[in-house]
Amino acid sequence: MRGVGCMNNNREGSSLSTISNTLSAVKSKPRSHSINYVSSDYESLDYDHYESELTVREEKLNGYKTVVASNVIRWLIYFSIAICTAAVGIFIDTVIEYFCNWKFQSIRNCIDVKHSTVECLIIWILFTVIPTIIGCCVVLFMEPSAAGSGIPFVISYLNGIRIPRMTAVRCLLVKVISVVCVCIAGLGGGKEGPLIHIGAMVGGSVVEAWWKGFRNGPGRKVIGPLQNDRERRDMMAAGAAAGLSAAFGSPVGGTLMSLEEGTSFWSSSLMWKVFFCAAIAFPTYNAGKNVLFSNNTNPSESVHRKSIYFFGKFNENTIYFSYSEFPIFIIFGIFGGLLGALFVNINYHLSIFRMKHIISNRKKLMESVFVAVFVAIINLTSMILLNNCQTKLEISSSNVVQMYCPAGSYNEISSFWLHTPEESIRSLFHYPIEAYSVVPLLVYCVIYFILTELTVGLNMSAGLFLPSLLIGAAWGRIASIVIHYYSPGTIGDDPGKYALLGAAAQLGGIVRATISLTVVFIEATGNVQFLLPLMITLFTAKWTGDFFTDGIYEMQIKLSGVPLLVSEPPPLTSDITTEDFMSDTVCAIPHILMVGKLVDILNTTKHNGFPVVASKVCFCRTRNIEHKCYGLLKGFILRSQLNAILEHNLYLTPLHDENYCIKLELLRKSTYTCHNTQQFQRLKVDEDERSIVIDLGPYMNSAPYIVRLETSLSRTFRLFRTLGLRHIVVINNTNEVVGIVTRKDLAKFRLWRKAATMGLKEVNVY
């Protein structure tokens, strides 16, 4: 939470004195190109329910019928989130399918009919550069927050960080346009990762639409209890799960991904809601695609593409494993973890380079255009130089080029560049072993690795799920060919199992997810028989990758300075108590004061939360440390709530049954906003109103979470992590306020501790 208290931890006798000495050489200027960095641009969410006199009165007067109606509305909201997410996914797929077919047919016609390499290169560059310019410009000039896959934003939001414009409708529209342009251009990015972010944005936008629809009608009593950060967080978690479910046809995997990578705490109630949303999204998405593509007569798509399984149905009679292959599975996991760590490390240094040198919008656009031109040139050049000819099989797609090959055959590497990534990965999984040779696979793997590195980090909406799967499937297919050459009986009749394991190892080595990815692969292949090899490969890939680097999303979160709380408190902190890391400069407000005094406090501070106290200033001592006491704690109130009280003159009307609902509605509307509103606006009141006395008792949270000075760091950490709190008030033994702890304080402390234990010279905490 921005600016709650002024950090003052250099107190005499503090156990952090060594850490303060370590940080004495830290530059005061913020560095955005460092993972040892905590930004001041992010607020915290608060999953604690707002409880005051107003909410207590609302609950008593509304009765049990309102509770039942609210539950019905809640499930309807989840249902609408699932339908809307599936609809957006269908729209994205339809547009990509249409334009990609146009692009591939134009290029194939240019090469095989006109035989003009220069004209083909120009057409390819146009089909690549124009979508890239559109996709980049809408992000740069309309909504910069739509860049990237968006999964780090989703993880951060579900962890408890308020991401600016996370659920803005314009961000959703820009995200859709940009991801479509990336896929049409053929860059090293996919739509599956952004669909998770899109699902989360749909969840936030849908719940906001329901709130607005009921606010001014008779249903405001029903929708009122649903207006809080926890409800929005749950619905965005369900939207993210629905996005993954629609993308991969994996409702259970989407539910587990939302748990493993996202939400900071879980419950059986939330699990049912998220799974319900994911389970509705998958059949809706699949039914919509079947209706739209029912007239598709492409013979290459007659079997696997029209299957309900994203990767195509794996034949349980031909894909099997023996226990003697376990060392191969472990080797696959190790190689995938190493390659994933290499990918993350290269992307980290490339991101730092971009932060330092590619700052202006003009440079960002030029970089995207350069990558697009490079993609077009390298694709066509690889087809010309690597003229491996492959005899056409019965299942071969028509979107391949003969080029310089004899009649009845085609240029092998063209089957990758003239297919969508989804078609390419299905062919790698299901085509017979004679369909591909080692050299084209190796060239494609290296080129696509480079293209994905260049694409991830561009100011466009591009995911890395499918590119990672393609890279892994390519080298997995190479391994199957080599193994088949030296040991023909090992892989059986289906080489696709090693392509599947390579894809799993590569994605696991980059993303570092295990449980959810295992279930996603099982659901996307329709083959439970391969559960054990996938588990071994994914766990080995994660352990190997974690030995060298963080996962790609953790790295991106740290680079952006998000004060993310990890799942467990820092080690070696048993001697640390709350008074060592709390903010001990607190702006406390008397529960009864004049309006003029309250306005002055809001205009001269930037705190987002204020303890409400019975006025009393004294001093207390603990461990030879003197603390200022700000008064006996009465409650806690947010700046947004105080703004609403003053802006709407709520203090001028008495609190009774006729107007409490209006007051509560205004407070909720001010508190639970989706976008980056101006929190620190200067307030003005008439001079004759400055002397009016206001009682904050009815509006404040009368039972905020508290800890004492002696509370351990681990206990405070778990309160924030498991309850999703925004702030905790620190009191002494006589219940007087002496400080406040925020989520950002804990994130800063993690860096302080890291500096002291690892000797870091460059740590930015502010």
N, C-alpha and C positions, 0 to 999 in steps of 0.2 A: 504494500500500500504506500503510495507516494507521499513522502514527507511526513509521516506520522512520527513526531518527535524528532529531535536532532541527535544524531549519534554522538555519544560521549562515553566511550568505553575505556579511556585512559585514566581510570580512577586509581588512586593510591591503593596498593595492596591487591589489585585485580590480578587474577591468574592469567590474563591475556597480555600481560606486559611484554612477554617475549614475542608474542605475535605482533604487537604494536611496533616493536623494534624492527621486526622483519619487514613490516609494511612502511616503515619510515621513508624508504627510498622510492616508494611507488609514486609515479607521476600523478599529478592532480588532474591532468587532461584525460578525459575518457578515451578508451581505445575500443573501437568496435570490431577490430580484427584480432581478437584474442578470445580463447575459450575461458580464460580466467577473468570473467567480466559479468557484472550484474547491472542491467539497465534500469533506469528510473522511469521508463516509458510505459511500464505495465502495472496495472492495478490487479488486485486480488478479488476473486469471487468470494462469496460468503454463503456456504451451504447451511448455516444455522438459520432456522426459521425466525422471522421477525415477530417477537412477542412483546406486546404492550397492552395498555388498557384498551386501545382500539381493537386489537385482534381478539382479545378475550371477550369483549362485548359482542363482536361480530359472531364469534363461535356460539355464544349463548343464545343470541337472538335468531340465528339462522336455523339451528336445530339439525337433527340427523338427516332430514330429507335433503338438505343442501350437501351434506357429506356424500350421500349416494349419488346425487346429480353430478357432483364434481368428479367422482370416480368414473361415471359414464362418459363425461366429457373428456377425461384424461385418456381413456382407451380409444375414443374417437379421434383424438389428436394423434395418437400413435398410429392408428390405421391410416389417417390422411398423410402422415409423414412417409409411410411405406409406399403408398400409391404415388405420391408426388416424386419421390426419389426414383422409383421404377420408371415413371414417365420421362423424367429428365434423362435417365440412362438410355431409354429407347430412342429418344430424340437424338442424342449424341451418336449412337450407333448408326442410325439411319443416315444422318448427314455424312458421317465418315465413309460409310459404305458407298454412297452415291458418288462422292467426289473422288474417292480412291479408285473406283472402277473406271471413271472417266480418265483419270491420270494414267493408270496402267495401260488402258487400251490405246491411248494416244501415243505413249512411248513405244509400245510394242508395234503399233502400225508404222511409226517412224523408222524403226530399226529394220523390221522384216520386209516392209513393203517399199518404202522410199529409199532405204539404204543410205541415209544421210546422217553421218555421225555428228556433224556440226549442228544441223537442224535439231537432231535429237537432244543434244546437249543444251541448246537454247530452250527447248520445250521443257526439259527436265528442270533446268534452273528456274524457269518461270513458275512451274508447278510447286517448286520448293520455296522460292523467295517470296512470292506474293502472299501465300498463307502465313509465312513467318512474319512479314511486315505487319499484316493485320493482327495476328495474335500477339505480337510484341507491343504494338501501338495501343491497343485497347487496355493492356495492362499498365503501360507506362503513363498514359495520359488520362485514363479513366479510373483505374483501381489498382494501385501498386500492390496492395495486400493480396491480390489474386495470383501472384507469381509463385512458381514452384508447385510441388505436389499438394501442399497444404497440410500434409499429415503432421509435421511438427506443430503447427498451430492447433490441430485437433487434440494432439497429445497434451499440449500445454493448457488448453482450455479445460479439458476433462480433468487435468491435474489441479485446477483451481486458479488459473491465471486468466484474467479478462483480456482477450485479444481485441484490439481496436478493429471495428467494422467486421467482426468475425461473421455476423449473420446478416450483413447488409444485402439487400436484393441486388443492388448494382454489382457487388462483388460476386454474387452467384452468376449473374448473366455474363460478366466478363470472364469468369472461370470457364463457363461452358464454351464460349466463343474461342478462347485461347487454346483449350485442350483439343477442340476440333481442328484448329489450324495446325497444331503440332502434329497430330496424327496424319492429316492430309499432306503436310510437307515431308513426312517421312523422317523426321528427326529422331534422335535416340530417346524418345519419351513415349509413355503410354497413357491411356485414359483410366486405367484401373485405380492407380493411386489417387488422382484427383477426384474420382468418384466417391471416395471415402470422405474427402473434404466437402464435396458437393452435397453428400448425404447429410453431413453435420450442419451445413448451412441451410439446407432445406428444413431440417428439424428446427433450427432456431427461427427461421422465417415463418414457418407454419404456426408455431406456437405464438409468435408475435401477432400474426394475423388473427388467430383465435382470440387473443387478449383484446385486440383493438375492436373486433367484431362484437364482443360482449360488454365492453366497457360502458357504452352509452345506452344499453338496453336493459331489459328486466333480468337478463342473465348475469349481471355483474356480480351478484352474490355468489353465483356458482363458479365463475372464473376467478374470483378474487383470491381464494386460497391457493390457486395454481400459479400466482404471480410471484415467483421467487427464483433465486439462482439455482436451487437444487432441482426444481422441476425443469427448468430450461436445460440444465446440465444433463439430466436423465434423457430428455427428448433429443438432445444433440448426440448423445451416446447411441441412442437407438437409430438416429439418422445415419451416423457413421457405419454402424453395423449393417444397416439396410444397403448402404452404398457398396460395401464389400460383398454382401450377399448377392446383389444384382450383378456386380462385376464378374465374380467367379462362380456364381451359382452355389454359394456356400453359406447357408443361414447359420449353421452352428459355428463355423469358422469365423463368420462376422461377429457373432456374439462373443466368442472367446478373444478375438482381436481387440474388441472394445474393452474387454477386461484386462488383457495382458499388456497392451500398449497405452491404454487411455485412462480410464477412471481411477481416481485415487482411492476410492473405497467402493465396496460392492455389497449387495444384499440380494436375497432371493427374490424380493419384490422387483428390484431393478432388473434382475436377470430375466424374469418372465416378460417384462415390458420390452426389453431389448430383443429378446428372442422372438416375441410376437411380431415386432416390426420387421425383423430380418426375414422371418418366415413368410410374411405377406409380400414383401418386396420381390423375393425370388420368383415365385410362380407368376406374378404380375408382369415382371420384366420378361420372363421366358415366353409367356403367352403373347405379349405384344410383339416380340421379335418374330415369333412363328407366323403371326398374321401378316406382318409387313413383308417378310421374306418368303412367303409361301409359294410365290411364282418363280423363285430362283431355280434355274435349271442347270446351274454349273455342276458338272459331274464330279468335280473334285470335292464338292461340299455336300454330296448326297449322303455321306455316312457320318462324318465326325462333326461337321459344323452345325448340323441340324440336331445333334444330340443335346439333351438337357445338361450334359456334363461339359464344362468349359473346355477341358483338355481332351474331350472325346472319351468314349467308353473303352477302357482297357480290358482286353480279353483275359479272364482269370485262368483260362486253360493254357495260354501261351506265356503269360507273364508270371513267373514264379521265381523263388530264390531258394538257395540252400544255405545252411549254416557255414559252409566253407567260404561263402562270399562275404562274410562279416568283415574280414580285413579290407576287402575292396570298398565296402560301405564307409569304413573309417577313413580310408585314404581319400575317398571322395569328399568327406566332410572336412578333412584337414586342408585339402587343396581349395575347396570352396571358401573356407575360412580365411586362408592366406590371400586368395584373390579378392575376397571381400574387404579384408583389411587394407590391401593395396588400393582398392577403389576408394575407400573412405579417406585414406591418407592423401591420395592425389586430389580428391575433391576438396579436402580441407585447405590445402595450399592454393588450389585454384580459386576457392572462395575468398581467401585472404587477398590474393592478387586482385580480384575483382573489387573488393572493398576498398583497396588502396588506390587503384588506378582507373577503374571503369565506374565513374561516379555519375557523370552527367547522363541525361536521357539520350542525347545524341550518340554518345559512346556505347551505351547499352544497345541501342537500335543497330548501330554499325556492327557490334559484336554478333548479334543474332543473325544479321544478313550474311556476315562472313561465314558463320557456321552453316547456314543454309546453302550457300554456294559451295562450300567445301563438301557437304553431303552429296549434292548433285554430281560434282566432278568425281569424287572418289567412288561413287556407285557405278557410274558409267565407265570410268577407267578400269575398275576391277573386272567388269564384264568384258572389256576389250583385251586386257592383258592376260586375264586368267580364262582362257577360252576352253575350259573343260566341257566336253560334250557328253550328255547323258541321254540314253535312249528313253523315249517317252514311254511311261508306264500307263496302265489303264487308269490309275488314280491320279495321274499328273494333272496339274491345273493348266488351264488354257492361258493363264497370265504368265507365260514364259516366252522367251525370244529364241529364235533359231540362230540368229547372228551369223557367225561363220561356220556353224555346224552343218553337217549333211542333213538331208531330208529325213524326217522321222526322229530327230534328236533335238535337243535344246541346250542352251548355255546354262550350266548347272547353277552358277551363283545368281543368275537372274531370278531363280525361283524364290530367293530371299528378298531381293530389292523390289520385285514386282508383286509382292503379296503384302497384305496387312500383317502386322506382327502376330495376331491371333491365328491366322492361317499358317504362318511359318512354324509356330510352335506346335501346332497340331500335326503338321507334316513331319517334324523332327521326332515326335512321339510315336507316330503310327506308320510311317512309310517303311517298307522293307529295307534291309541292310544294303542292298545294291543301289538304292535310290541316291545315295550320297557317297562322295569320296572324301578323303582326309584333307587334301589341300584346299578345296573350296571352303570346307567347314572351318579350317584353321584361319584362313584369310577373313572369312565373315566374322568369326569370333573376335579377332583382333580389331578389325575395323569397327564393329559395333560396340566394343568396349570403349574405344576412343570416342566414338560419336556420343555415347551415353554420358561419358565424362564431360564432354563439351556442352551437352544439352542441359544436364542437371546443374542448375545455377543460373541459366538464362532467365531473363525477365519474361517468362512465359509459363503457362500452366502445364508442366510435364511431370509425369510420374516415372518411377524407376522399377515398379513391380515387373511389368512385362519385359522391358529391356534386360533386367537381371535374369529373368527366366530364360530368355532367348540365348543370352551369353552362356549360361550354365547348360542349357540343352545342347548347344553346339559342341562344347568341349566334352560333355557327357556322351554325345553321339560319336565323337572321335575316339573316346575310350572304348566304346562298344565295338567299333570297327577294329581297333588294335587287338582287343581281347578276342574277338572272333577270329582274327587272322592267326593268333598264336594258340588259341584254345577254342576251337569251333563249337564245342558242346556246352560251353559255360553259359552263354547268354540265351540259349534255346532258340525258339523261332521268332522272338520279338526283341529287337535291339532297343526298343523304346524305354525299357526299364532303366537303363543307365542314363539315357537322356533325361528321364524324369528325376533321377537322383542327382544328376548334375545341376538341373534347374533348381531343385530344392536346396542343394548345397550353396549355390551361388547367391540365391535370394536370402537364405539364412545367414550367410557370411556378411552380407551388406546390412540387412535389417536387424538381425539378431533376435528374431522372434522364433519360438520353438513350438509351443503347444498349439497356438492358433494356426500356424503354417502347416503343421502336420494334419490338422483336421481339414484345412482348406484343400490340400493336395488329395486327401482321401475323398472328399466330396466332389472335387472337380474331375476326378478320374473314375469314380464309381467303383473303386477297388479297395476293399478293406484288407485284402490279403497282403498288401504291401505296406502295412502300418509299421511293422518293426524296422524294416530297412530305412524308411523315412525318419523314424524317431532317431535311430542311430546316426544317420547322416546329419540331420538338423542340429542335434545336440553337439556333435563333434564340431560342426561348422561354427556354432555360437561360441563354444569354449576356445577354439583356436583364434577366432577373430577378436574376442574380448581380451586375449593375451596381448594384442598389439594396439588396438584402437577401440574407441567407442563405436556404437552403431551409427549409421548415417544420420538418423533422425536425432539422436542424442547430440551428435556433433553440431548439427544445424541449430538445435535449440540453444546450445551453449554459445555458439557464435552470435546469436541474436540477443544474448544477455537475459533470457527469460529466467526468472527466479524459480526454477522448477525444484520441487522437493522429491528426492529419491525415495525409494520404498523403505529404506532403513536409515536410522540416524547415523551420523559419522562415528567411526570407531575411535577408541581411546579418548572418550569424552566423559568418563564417569566422574571426573573431578570438576566438571563444568556445571554451573547452576544458572538460573535465569538471570541473576543480577550481572552476570558476566557479558551478556550479549543483548540485553534489553535496551530500548531507547529510554533514557532516564530524564529527558526533557519533554514533559507532557503538557499539553494545553487542556486543562480540565475546566469544565463549565459548571457553575452553580445550577442547581435544579430550579431555582427561582431567580430571575434576573431581568433587567430592563432590556427592551428591544434594541435600543441604541448600543448597549454594551455587546449584545450578541452580534449585531452587524459589524461592529469594530473587530471582534474576534475573527469572524469569517473573512473580513477584508484584509487582515494583517497576517493570516496564517494560511498554510497550504495543507493542513492536516485533513484527512478524509474521515476521521472518526474522533470523537471526543468523549472521554469519561465524564459522566454527570455525577457531581459530588455535593456533599454538604460542606460549604466553604470552611476550610481550616488549613492553615499552612504551618507545618512544623518540620522537624528533622528527626531522623532515626539513624541508628548505627548498627551495621552487621559486619562481622569480620573486619573490624576497623575501617569500614567504608561508610561514609556519611551519605545518606539519601534524603532528598527533599520529599516531604509528604504533601500531597495536593488536596487532601480532604477525604472524608469517609465516602466510599463508593456507593452510589445510588443506582446507577445504570449506565447505559452507553447509547450514543446517538450518532448517526452518520451525517456528514456534511450535506448530502443530497436531501436528507429529510429536513434538516434545518433550512435549506434553501426553499423547499416547498412550503414550509410553515411561514416563512417571511414573504415569499413571492405572492402567495395566495391569501395572506392575512388570516391564517387559520386561528391566530391568537385573539382575533376580535370577536369570534363567535363562541358561545358556550358549548360544552361537550354534552350532547344529549342524543337520544335515540334517532332523532330526525336528521342530524347532520354528521354523525360519526362515520357513516358509510362514505360520504363525500370526502371527508378528510382522509380516511384510510385509502381511498382510491387515488387521491392526489399524491399521497406519500408513496404508494406503490408505483405509480406512474413515474415518479421522479427517481425512485431508487433502482428499479429493474429496467434499465435502458439497455438496448443491444449495442448501440454505437458509441463512438468516442465523443461524448458530449462535453461541453465546457464545464468542468467541475469547479473551477476556481474563478468564476465570474464575480465581479464586484457588485455588491448589493447596495441599493439606496432606499431609504425610507424617509417619509416626511418628518420634519422637525417635531411636529406635535405628536408623532407616534413614538419617538425615541424614548419617552419617559414611561411608556406603557409597560407594565410588569407582565412577564410571561412565565408560565409554569410548564416546564418540559416533562413533568411526570407522566401525562397521558401518552406522550409520543415516544419516549425512550424505551429501549429494551431494558426492562427492570432486572433481568437475571443474566447478564453477560458471562461468558466463560472467563475464569480467573485462574491464576497460578500465584504461588507465593515466591518470595525471593529465593528460598532454598530448594525450589523444585528443580529436578535434574533436567539437563538438556534432552535426554532421550525421551522423558515423559512429555515435555513440551512439544518435541518434534512429533511424537505420535498423536498428540491432540490435534495438531495442525493437519497431519497427513490423513488420519482416519475420519475426522469430523469435517474436514474441508473448511476450516475457519479462516477468517480474514485477519483477525487480530485477537489478542488475549491481553486482558488487563493484569498487571502485576501489582499485588498488594502485600503489605507487611502483616505482622501478627495481629495488628489491631484493625485490620480491614481498611487501611488507608492506602490510597493510590500512590505508588512510588515509580511506576514506569509502565511501559506498554511493549508488547512483542508483536511483530508482524511477520508474515511469511518471508518478506524480503530480508528481515534481520537474520533469519535462519539460513537463507541462501548466502548472505554475506559471510556469516560465520563459517560456512563450509569452505569458503575461499581462504578465510583467515587461518583456519586450522590446516588447510592444505599448504599454505605458505610457511607455516611454522614447522610442519613435519617434513616437508619435501624441499625446503630451501628455495622456494620460487622467488625470483627477483621481479617478476612482472605480474602483479595481481591488482586488478582494478575493482575496488569496492566503494560505492558511493550511492 
